[in-house]
Amino acid sequence: MPMEHDELQAWLRLTLSRGVGNAAARLLLARFGLPQAIFEQSEAALLECVTPAQAKALRTLPPTLADLVETTWEWLQDAPEPGTAARTLLTLGDAGYPRTLLNTDDPPLLLYLMGPAARLASEHPLGERPCLAVVGSRNPTAQGAEHALQFAKSLHAAGLTIVSGLALGVDAAAHEGALESAGLDEDHPATIAVVGTGLDRVYPAANRALAHRIARQGLLVSEYPLGTPPLAPNFPKRNRIISGLSQGTLVVEAALASGSLITARLAAEQGREVFAIPGSIHSPQSRGCHALIRQGAKLVESAQDVLEELRLPGTTTTAQAAGATGGAQGLGRGHARQDSPLLQALGFDPMGLDALLARTGMDAASLQVQLLELELSGNVARLPGGLFQRMGAA
């Protein structure tokens, strides 16, 4: 049932109380029940659960509370047209709170939701359909972005909701892949974007159109109050929600120092499966995945590998249903033969024109023509620095 105004005020006051983090708030909720009851307690009673500084903060009205309550109340009361972005606010005590996230060490007190599935959050807990996180570099190779899109497309078709962080690069490609596979299904979002700002903002701005599509066919999720700007510490913190909503995390491409490895580490700590796609030994974007594989992550070459490892109810493990394309030995997107002499010479590592000329023995004009044909068919990508890369199937 919809949240009452006084209830909303109490929950927001709890989240705004200075120095009272999620852990202390959960102790208070376990001891006293709903937030309204917390603020009725004496200082002595509060000191049984929290420090003197926290008790003082709980007995002081946050200066921004009144404005935030009214802004949030108006946001929740908006009644969008059917099929557009509904809005709701889930609390830690709601029946619709996602069970997978509740069973982690640090579940958020509040989850702001925007999307068609938000209307049914009280009846269908978020994450009820099996979820897989797909994360990776903000600056992927052309092959990495294609892998993210195709894996997400295949895995969604097999019955998984794709979770990511709306960042540029791999995140955006994963959301796109799930949306390409989806119809308008309000019960189960095609993709869930967990963001590091308030839901009244879109970051990065380049993904504004994608965010609007997700609001129509998927779900936008945030633990941050409306008006929260893109602050750097919020993005690593939200990664625990990405992994916490999911039964597993697939890392497509990642440098050794990256947020994607944080998400993978959190997934492992939460007892979830971690998958990684290997890449070229010469690519910095592959080193994070190779490190994960050395640490025990499952090496993945096709969507089928993920499905067979998870074996989740409601998903299919057949290659045909998953839309798996058979890995790098299959046909490329343009259906060029993968045993063509030029593709064989190119291999799977980025290569410059001079090296290709030496390897193939072709004249420059003929080589340029064939490369252009392969590029137009989607079998070869042109990279910065005059390099070319073969696009294997995902």
Secondary structure, DSSP 4 states (H G I P E B T S, - for coil): -PPPHHHHHHHHHHHHSTT--HHHHHHHHHHH-SHHHHTTS-HHHHTTTS-HHHHHHHTS--TTHHHHHHHHHHHHH--PPTTS--EEEEETT-TTS-HHHHTSSS--SEEEEESGGGGGTTTS-TT-S-EEEEE--SS--HHHHHHHHHHHHHHHHTT-EEEE---TTHHHHHHHHHHHH----SSS-SEEEE-SS-TTS-SSGGGHHHHHHHHHHSEEEESSPTT----TTHHHHHHHHHHHT-SEEEE-S--SSSHHHHHHHHHHHTT-EEEE----TT-HHHHHHHHHHHTTPEE-SSHHHHHHHH--TT----HHHHT---GGGS--TT---TT-HHHHHHTTS-EEHHHHHHHH---HHHHHHHHHHHHHTTSEEEETTTEEEE----
